[in-house]
Each structure stands twice: as C-alpha cells, then as structure tokens.
Amino acid sequence: MLPRTKKQLSNIGGIGKARLQKYGNELLELIENFCQEEHASLSTMPNISSSIDAARESSSTRHISLHLYRNGMPPEVIARERKLSISTIRDHLTHFVETGELEISQFLDEATLNELLHYFAANPESTLSAAKGHFGDKYEYWQLRMASVKDSRRQLPA
C-alpha cells in the first residue's frame, strides 16, 4: 500500500524529520497524482516504499527519477509530476544507461541504436550538434546523447 500521509511516510525506514520536511509534500503529491492519473486503486498499486527509501538514501534527483521509472512511471509522467522538463528526466535516465544501471534497449530499438552507433563509429569526433545536423528531425537530442554514451570511452560535447 502506498503512503498517503506524512505519518505513513515517516514509518518508512530512512525518512527522518529532515527528509520528511524536505520531500514529504512533494512525494505525497506525486503519489496522489500518479494514482489519480492511472485511475488505480491504492490497494492494487505496487508498493513503492522501497523505491522511496532508495531515492532518499541517495538524495539525488537522478535517483528519484530512476526509482520512479523502475516502478513503472514513464519519463513524461515523471517530468510532469516532478515539475521538471522532459529533457531533464531523459538526462537523468541517460546517466543510468551510461553507468549500466538501465539498459539502452529500454529506450532505443535495435535498428535506431545500430544506425546511431554506426554514425558515431564512422564520425568519432562528431558533436551532438553535428549528429543532429546529419539526422535532422529523424532523432531527438536525447536519442543521440543516449547512443553516444553507449561507448563510454568517448564524451561528446553538446
């Protein structure tokens, strides 16, 4: 069962007074909005207490996005609920593709990934802007960036 009150949040290991004060309202609002949008009953929603625990442990906005994504929330919903841009959420998730905590196949199909990897292999000095110029509107920057981090030996400038 999802926490619905600050008292319920405080019963989750790792949420002390400071974290409850800092993140409590935002987490409760996020949970409530997610449940309303998905028209799901709270009794049938997955228990995200462990996700909240893990996010709190890191206190990283990236980790909060990661844990919400892992609990089935699409990037667009995470962005809306956290009041962040979709590009910020995609940057968060790209970070975890780079660290190996998320699989790139969750975001790019095989044909897209192969095409982008082929481009970057053929153009090892290419910037993301140059890649965007090459592909035009076919791919968005986040897709280019995600494919570029597949090869962790190179960091592309924006």
Steps between C-alpha positions, in 0.01 A plus 500: 500500500627845414556757774227764506600714799819645645459262792497204261805641322682539832446128567718416201857426600735786419244780505582717795372841593730685259418287197132497587501878518709536182330237278178395674249727329654447157501121539142488626382725219686291246344179633152649506525642148642177363217299653236739369648507150524128478152458651647235722379400840761540766461139607600377155791740446851357538668573830749774427627534856827332407532734204448802721755358748761457229435846358531655846823316570664665203320835538577537129240634262635253245434211737147616567436497124663158469290346774177645366589368154579156641160501668326535168464875464579617144746790458225739390301435819810529717574839343145625549471377857842625605445829317820448301554512126486178303857569385615506864337164568652356182840632610451324834413172329786537250738525795380160618539352153859624511561343843338174389211522746250523213511324165504719192254257339234638734518828308634432149397215273774291340477660154521852643789410727690330218456797269617745765794285611606462136494877456707563815750225405542655154523851650694463827557874540137592438316722745135450585423814299676354196311173543173693528589686181569172325175331608277808508163433661535123476644481854475723804804616695426262787514204262832620359640559847386160623659323204817703544541384862473139387870525433621621840849569365387820334320804636331718246472876541153643455 
